[in-house]
Amino acid sequence: MPEISNRAVAMPESPIRKLVPLADAAKRRGVKVYHLNIGQPDLATPQQGLDALRNIDRKVLEYSPSDGYRSLREKLVGYYDQYQIKLTPEDIIITTGGSEAVLFAFMSCLNPGDEIIVPEPAYANYMAFAISAGAVIRTVSTSIEEGFALPKVERFEELINERTRGILICNPNNPTGYLYTRKEMNRIRDMVKKYDLFLFSDEVYREFIYTGSPYISACHLEGIEQNVVLIDSVSKRYSECGIRIGALITKNKVLRDAVMKFCQARLSPPLIGQIVAEASIDAPRSYMIHTYDEYIERRNCLIDGLNKIPGVYSPIPMGAFYTVARLPVDDSDRFCAWCLSEFSYEGETVMLAPASGFYTDPSKGRNEVRIAYVLNKHDLRRALYILGRALEAYPGRTE
């Protein structure tokens, strides 16, 4: 039997999805599962997007341009302008979700063996895309005790060598909900400029910032315009993860031309997804206000509830709709699997994402989980109660 590739062997399992078979088995047994593991919003997609989908009257569902429809890119220029991000349609390439934007950025900027530095815990798929590109992720750890704040510059500089090509951040952060301050972004800017690195900045959660601090985009940083690669997606802000529309944004024409080669090789981004995304940009301000207010309430509900459970601690996330919480368990992977395979309370259980999958060192995050507050408040409260009962019953409880 032929062997699979080393790349396939090295590819990590998703901490968000790897327990799906256990969840499916629990559901077949009649157990209700509260999904706190995945950032799939339950709020309605904007009516403008749904109407555009229903009213498609094309006779042919054709290929779109490899960089996406110009009408969508023009409309995105106006969207970014409200955040003081000044772009032209040529700066924007439409991708198949933000995931493809990350992959194409890595494929275009990194040679096999090149390194990028990432604060961790980090979105697990970054590691997967780096492996796909033959690149190496080097990490600087943040801590739950410090609220996952950016480490000191010296921690980054200890990792920088002749193979270092970039720094990758997610702001607001998935999985921690941390929001980088202006001071922290300026420190990143200075490193990028000093060592002539790429700055890959995933900013798909910019709508969800719950503090008076301003949103500082990588595109706001002066002096590194040619170094910045902005990653974006409509999935979260319009609750339309399934249409798979993202964007890669850069003012670096050489890089843009390189990315286009990969775009041409995969032909085109989703036609129907672009139609829905373009219409969704016209959603009224009231849609975003309602969405924002709802996540504020869910965040408060979740964090208050978590920190009332004995032995549990979560810092207050300042953005996105995730938090990383510390649990009184011996092993969060084992605990999360146990919740689905061996535990239920009144026919219900919870599904969490073990935080170990958001670290490159598998020994880290063993008593942490990522929780997405994408359920309504009634279900969140019920899920928190069940989590508390699970922690009481878990045989590997540590305190």
RAMOKA-V975793 format. One record per residue. N is the residue number from 1. SS is DSSP state (h for helix, s for strand, l for the rest). PHI is phi as a letter, one per 30 degrees, with the letter a starting at -180 (999 if undefined). NEAR is the number of other ideal C-beta (glycine too) atoms within 8 Angstrom. Layout:
n:N ss:SS phi:PHI near:NEAR
n:N ss:SS phi:PHI near:NEAR
This chain:
n:1 ss:l phi:999 near:2
n:2 ss:l phi:d near:3
n:3 ss:l phi:d near:4
n:4 ss:l phi:d near:5
n:5 ss:l phi:d near:6
n:6 ss:h phi:d near:5
n:7 ss:h phi:d near:9
n:8 ss:h phi:d near:7
n:9 ss:h phi:d near:7
n:10 ss:h phi:d near:7
n:11 ss:l phi:d near:8
n:12 ss:l phi:d near:9
n:13 ss:l phi:d near:6
n:14 ss:l phi:d near:10
n:15 ss:l phi:d near:13
n:16 ss:l phi:d near:11
n:17 ss:l phi:c near:9
n:18 ss:l phi:d near:8
n:19 ss:l phi:c near:11
n:20 ss:h phi:e near:7
n:21 ss:h phi:e near:6
n:22 ss:h phi:d near:10
n:23 ss:h phi:d near:12
n:24 ss:h phi:d near:8
n:25 ss:h phi:d near:10
n:26 ss:h phi:d near:13
n:27 ss:h phi:d near:10
n:28 ss:h phi:d near:6
n:29 ss:l phi:d near:6
n:30 ss:l phi:j near:5
n:31 ss:l phi:d near:10
n:32 ss:s phi:d near:7
n:33 ss:s phi:c near:12
n:34 ss:s phi:d near:13
n:35 ss:s phi:d near:11
n:36 ss:l phi:c near:13
n:37 ss:l phi:c near:12
n:38 ss:l phi:b near:9
n:39 ss:l phi:d near:11
n:40 ss:l phi:c near:8
n:41 ss:l phi:d near:9
n:42 ss:l phi:c near:7
n:43 ss:l phi:d near:6
n:44 ss:l phi:d near:5
n:45 ss:l phi:d near:10
n:46 ss:l phi:e near:13
n:47 ss:h phi:e near:8
n:48 ss:h phi:d near:10
n:49 ss:h phi:d near:15
n:50 ss:h phi:d near:10
n:51 ss:h phi:d near:9
n:52 ss:h phi:d near:13
n:53 ss:h phi:d near:10
n:54 ss:h phi:d near:6
n:55 ss:l phi:c near:6
n:56 ss:l phi:d near:8
n:57 ss:l phi:b near:3
n:58 ss:l phi:d near:6
n:59 ss:l phi:d near:2
n:60 ss:l phi:b near:4
n:61 ss:l phi:c near:5
n:62 ss:l phi:c near:6
n:63 ss:l phi:d near:6
n:64 ss:l phi:c near:11
n:65 ss:l phi:e near:8
n:66 ss:l phi:d near:10
n:67 ss:l phi:c near:9
n:68 ss:l phi:j near:16
n:69 ss:l phi:d near:10
n:70 ss:h phi:d near:8
n:71 ss:h phi:d near:7
n:72 ss:h phi:d near:12
n:73 ss:h phi:d near:13
n:74 ss:h phi:d near:9
n:75 ss:h phi:d near:10
n:76 ss:h phi:d near:13
n:77 ss:h phi:e near:12
n:78 ss:h phi:d near:9
n:79 ss:h phi:d near:8
n:80 ss:h phi:d near:12
n:81 ss:h phi:d near:10
n:82 ss:l phi:d near:6
n:83 ss:l phi:c near:8
n:84 ss:l phi:h near:6
n:85 ss:l phi:c near:10
n:86 ss:l phi:c near:6
n:87 ss:l phi:b near:13
n:88 ss:l phi:c near:6
n:89 ss:h phi:e near:10
n:90 ss:h phi:d near:5
n:91 ss:h phi:d near:9
n:92 ss:s phi:c near:15
n:93 ss:s phi:c near:14
n:94 ss:s phi:d near:14
n:95 ss:s phi:b near:15
n:96 ss:l phi:d near:10
n:97 ss:h phi:i near:11
n:98 ss:h phi:d near:14
n:99 ss:h phi:d near:10
n:100 ss:h phi:d near:12
n:101 ss:h phi:d near:16
n:102 ss:h phi:d near:14
n:103 ss:h phi:d near:11
n:104 ss:h phi:d near:14
n:105 ss:h phi:d near:14
n:106 ss:h phi:d near:15
n:107 ss:h phi:d near:10
n:108 ss:h phi:d near:10
n:109 ss:h phi:c near:11
n:110 ss:l phi:c near:14
n:111 ss:l phi:d near:7
n:112 ss:l phi:e near:7
n:113 ss:l phi:j near:8
n:114 ss:l phi:d near:11
n:115 ss:s phi:b near:13
n:116 ss:s phi:b near:18
n:117 ss:s phi:c near:13
n:118 ss:s phi:b near:13
n:119 ss:s phi:d near:11
n:120 ss:s phi:b near:12
n:121 ss:l phi:d near:14
n:122 ss:l phi:b near:14
n:123 ss:l phi:e near:9
n:124 ss:h phi:d near:12
n:125 ss:h phi:d near:9
n:126 ss:h phi:e near:12
n:127 ss:h phi:d near:11
n:128 ss:h phi:d near:11
n:129 ss:h phi:d near:12
n:130 ss:h phi:d near:13
n:131 ss:h phi:d near:12
n:132 ss:h phi:d near:11
n:133 ss:h phi:d near:11
n:134 ss:l phi:i near:9
n:135 ss:l phi:c near:15
n:136 ss:s phi:b near:9
n:137 ss:s phi:d near:11
n:138 ss:s phi:c near:10
n:139 ss:s phi:c near:12
n:140 ss:s phi:c near:12
n:141 ss:s phi:d near:9
n:142 ss:l phi:c near:13
n:143 ss:l phi:b near:6
n:144 ss:h phi:d near:10
n:145 ss:h phi:d near:4
n:146 ss:h phi:c near:7
n:147 ss:l phi:i near:8
n:148 ss:l phi:i near:13
n:149 ss:l phi:d near:8
n:150 ss:l phi:d near:8
n:151 ss:l phi:d near:9
n:152 ss:l phi:d near:5
n:153 ss:h phi:e near:8
n:154 ss:h phi:e near:6
n:155 ss:h phi:d near:9
n:156 ss:h phi:d near:13
n:157 ss:h phi:d near:8
n:158 ss:l phi:d near:6
n:159 ss:l phi:c near:11
n:160 ss:l phi:d near:9
n:161 ss:l phi:b near:6
n:162 ss:l phi:d near:3
n:163 ss:l phi:c near:8
n:164 ss:s phi:d near:14
n:165 ss:s phi:c near:12
n:166 ss:s phi:a near:12
n:167 ss:s phi:b near:14
n:168 ss:s phi:c near:12
n:169 ss:s phi:b near:14
n:170 ss:s phi:b near:12
n:171 ss:l phi:b near:14
n:172 ss:l phi:e near:16
n:173 ss:l phi:d near:15
n:174 ss:l phi:c near:13
n:175 ss:l phi:c near:13
n:176 ss:l phi:c near:13
n:177 ss:l phi:i near:15
n:178 ss:l phi:d near:13
n:179 ss:l phi:c near:13
n:180 ss:l phi:d near:11
n:181 ss:l phi:d near:8
n:182 ss:h phi:e near:8
n:183 ss:h phi:d near:6
n:184 ss:h phi:d near:10
n:185 ss:h phi:d near:14
n:186 ss:h phi:d near:9
n:187 ss:h phi:d near:10
n:188 ss:h phi:d near:14
n:189 ss:h phi:e near:13
n:190 ss:h phi:d near:9
n:191 ss:h phi:d near:14
n:192 ss:h phi:e near:15
n:193 ss:h phi:d near:10
n:194 ss:h phi:d near:6
n:195 ss:h phi:c near:8
n:196 ss:l phi:h near:6
n:197 ss:l phi:c near:11
n:198 ss:s phi:d near:13
n:199 ss:s phi:c near:16
n:200 ss:s phi:c near:15
n:201 ss:s phi:b near:15
n:202 ss:s phi:d near:13
n:203 ss:l phi:b near:13
n:204 ss:l phi:d near:13
n:205 ss:l phi:c near:13
n:206 ss:l phi:d near:11
n:207 ss:l phi:d near:9
n:208 ss:l phi:c near:13
n:209 ss:s phi:b near:12
n:210 ss:l phi:c near:9
n:211 ss:l phi:b near:7
n:212 ss:l phi:d near:2
n:213 ss:l phi:d near:8
n:214 ss:l phi:d near:4
n:215 ss:l phi:d near:7
n:216 ss:l phi:c near:10
n:217 ss:l phi:d near:13
n:218 ss:h phi:e near:13
n:219 ss:h phi:d near:13
n:220 ss:h phi:d near:9
n:221 ss:l phi:d near:15
n:222 ss:l phi:d near:6
n:223 ss:l phi:j near:6
n:224 ss:l phi:b near:12
n:225 ss:l phi:e near:9
n:226 ss:l phi:d near:6
n:227 ss:l phi:c near:11
n:228 ss:s phi:d near:15
n:229 ss:s phi:b near:14
n:230 ss:s phi:c near:14
n:231 ss:s phi:c near:17
n:232 ss:s phi:b near:11
n:233 ss:s phi:a near:12
n:234 ss:l phi:d near:12
n:235 ss:l phi:e near:15
n:236 ss:l phi:d near:14
n:237 ss:l phi:d near:11
n:238 ss:l phi:c near:12
n:239 ss:l phi:h near:13
n:240 ss:l phi:b near:13
n:241 ss:h phi:e near:10
n:242 ss:h phi:d near:4
n:243 ss:h phi:d near:12
n:244 ss:l phi:h near:11
n:245 ss:l phi:b near:18
n:246 ss:s phi:b near:18
n:247 ss:s phi:a near:16
n:248 ss:s phi:c near:14
n:249 ss:s phi:b near:13
n:250 ss:l phi:a near:11
n:251 ss:l phi:c near:8
n:252 ss:l phi:d near:11
n:253 ss:h phi:d near:6
n:254 ss:h phi:d near:6
n:255 ss:h phi:d near:11
n:256 ss:h phi:e near:12
n:257 ss:h phi:d near:8
n:258 ss:h phi:d near:9
n:259 ss:h phi:d near:14
n:260 ss:h phi:d near:11
n:261 ss:h phi:d near:8
n:262 ss:h phi:d near:11
n:263 ss:h phi:d near:14
n:264 ss:h phi:d near:8
n:265 ss:h phi:d near:6
n:266 ss:l phi:c near:9
n:267 ss:l phi:i near:6
n:268 ss:l phi:a near:11
n:269 ss:l phi:d near:14
n:270 ss:l phi:e near:10
n:271 ss:h phi:d near:11
n:272 ss:h phi:d near:10
n:273 ss:h phi:e near:11
n:274 ss:h phi:d near:15
n:275 ss:h phi:d near:11
n:276 ss:h phi:d near:16
n:277 ss:h phi:d near:15
n:278 ss:h phi:d near:12
n:279 ss:h phi:d near:12
n:280 ss:h phi:d near:15
n:281 ss:l phi:d near:10
n:282 ss:l phi:d near:7
n:283 ss:l phi:e near:11
n:284 ss:l phi:d near:5
n:285 ss:h phi:e near:5
n:286 ss:h phi:d near:6
n:287 ss:h phi:d near:9
n:288 ss:h phi:d near:10
n:289 ss:h phi:d near:8
n:290 ss:h phi:d near:8
n:291 ss:h phi:d near:12
n:292 ss:h phi:d near:10
n:293 ss:h phi:d near:8
n:294 ss:h phi:d near:9
n:295 ss:h phi:d near:12
n:296 ss:h phi:e near:9
n:297 ss:h phi:d near:9
n:298 ss:h phi:d near:15
n:299 ss:h phi:e near:14
n:300 ss:h phi:d near:8
n:301 ss:h phi:d near:12
n:302 ss:h phi:d near:14
n:303 ss:h phi:d near:12
n:304 ss:h phi:d near:8
n:305 ss:h phi:d near:11
n:306 ss:h phi:d near:14
n:307 ss:h phi:d near:9
n:308 ss:h phi:c near:5
n:309 ss:l phi:d near:11
n:310 ss:l phi:e near:6
n:311 ss:l phi:i near:10
n:312 ss:l phi:c near:12
n:313 ss:s phi:b near:9
n:314 ss:s phi:b near:14
n:315 ss:l phi:d near:9
n:316 ss:l phi:d near:7
n:317 ss:l phi:d near:16
n:318 ss:l phi:c near:11
n:319 ss:s phi:a near:14
n:320 ss:l phi:h near:10
n:321 ss:l phi:b near:15
n:322 ss:s phi:b near:15
n:323 ss:s phi:b near:15
n:324 ss:s phi:c near:18
n:325 ss:s phi:c near:11
n:326 ss:s phi:c near:9
n:327 ss:l phi:c near:12
n:328 ss:l phi:d near:10
n:329 ss:s phi:b near:13
n:330 ss:l phi:d near:9
n:331 ss:l phi:a near:9
n:332 ss:h phi:d near:16
n:333 ss:h phi:d near:9
n:334 ss:h phi:d near:10
n:335 ss:h phi:d near:17
n:336 ss:h phi:d near:15
n:337 ss:h phi:d near:10
n:338 ss:h phi:d near:11
n:339 ss:h phi:e near:13
n:340 ss:h phi:d near:14
n:341 ss:h phi:c near:9
n:342 ss:l phi:b near:4
n:343 ss:l phi:c near:11
n:344 ss:l phi:a near:8
n:345 ss:s phi:b near:9
n:346 ss:l phi:h near:4
n:347 ss:l phi:i near:7
n:348 ss:s phi:b near:12
n:349 ss:s phi:a near:15
n:350 ss:s phi:b near:12
n:351 ss:s phi:c near:13
n:352 ss:l phi:c near:14
n:353 ss:s phi:c near:16
n:354 ss:s phi:d near:13
n:355 ss:h phi:d near:15
n:356 ss:h phi:e near:13
n:357 ss:h phi:d near:14
n:358 ss:h phi:c near:15
n:359 ss:l phi:c near:14
n:360 ss:l phi:d near:6
n:361 ss:l phi:c near:6
n:362 ss:l phi:d near:5
n:363 ss:l phi:d near:4
n:364 ss:l phi:c near:10
n:365 ss:l phi:i near:13
n:366 ss:l phi:d near:10
n:367 ss:l phi:c near:11
n:368 ss:s phi:b near:15
n:369 ss:s phi:b near:13
n:370 ss:s phi:c near:16
n:371 ss:s phi:b near:14
n:372 ss:s phi:c near:13
n:373 ss:l phi:c near:14
n:374 ss:l phi:c near:12
n:375 ss:l phi:c near:12
n:376 ss:l phi:d near:7
n:377 ss:h phi:d near:9
n:378 ss:h phi:d near:6
n:379 ss:h phi:d near:9
n:380 ss:h phi:d near:14
n:381 ss:h phi:d near:10
n:382 ss:h phi:d near:10
n:383 ss:h phi:d near:12
n:384 ss:h phi:d near:12
n:385 ss:h phi:d near:8
n:386 ss:h phi:d near:13
n:387 ss:h phi:e near:11
n:388 ss:h phi:d near:10
n:389 ss:h phi:d near:9
n:390 ss:h phi:d near:14
n:391 ss:h phi:d near:15
n:392 ss:h phi:d near:7
n:393 ss:h phi:c near:7
n:394 ss:l phi:d near:11
n:395 ss:l phi:d near:4
n:396 ss:l phi:c near:10
n:397 ss:s phi:d near:11
n:398 ss:l phi:c near:8
n:399 ss:l phi:a near:4
